[in-house]
Amino acid sequence: MLNWEKYTQYTRNNLFDSPEYRFFMMFINFVTPTLLFILDDLLPRFYRPLIMNDL
């Protein structure tokens, strides 16, 4: 059985100090821009030659 009091000990009074929120914001602020930067660098090398060959 889930111990709901223990689970909500961080989120009951202060959401922004909880480890869940910190991990979520670390993911949003670091991992997502990094992935978008990498994909923005890599993807045109694959789809731009295909598009230009069709033209």
C-alpha positions in Angstrom: 0.0 0.0 0.0 1.3 3.4 -0.9 2.2 5.6 2.1 0.6 8.8 0.9 1.9 10.9 3.8 5.5 9.9 3.1 5.0 10.4 -0.6 3.6 13.9 -0.2 6.1 15.1 2.4 7.9 17.3 -0.1 4.9 18.4 -2.1 2.5 19.2 0.7 3.9 22.6 1.6 6.4 23.5 -1.1 6.2 22.0 -4.5 9.2 23.8 -5.9 11.6 22.2 -3.4 10.5 18.7 -4.2 12.9 16.4 -6.0 10.2 15.6 -8.6 9.9 19.2 -9.5 13.6 19.7 -9.6 14.1 16.7 -11.9 11.3 17.8 -14.1 12.7 21.3 -14.5 16.1 20.0 -15.1 14.7 17.8 -17.9 12.7 20.7 -19.4 15.5 23.2 -19.1 18.5 21.1 -20.1 17.6 17.8 -21.8 15.0 19.2 -24.2 17.0 22.1 -25.5 20.0 19.8 -25.9 18.0 17.3 -27.9 16.5 20.1 -30.0 20.0 21.5 -30.7 21.3 18.0 -31.7 18.3 17.3 -33.9 18.5 20.7 -35.5 22.1 20.0 -36.4 21.6 16.4 -37.5 18.2 16.2 -39.2 18.8 18.6 -42.2 21.7 16.4 -43.3 19.2 13.6 -43.8 16.0 15.2 -45.1 17.5 18.1 -47.1 19.2 16.0 -49.7 16.0 14.0 -50.1 14.0 17.1 -50.7 16.5 18.6 -53.1 16.7 15.3 -55.1 12.9 15.4 -55.5 13.1 18.9 -56.8 
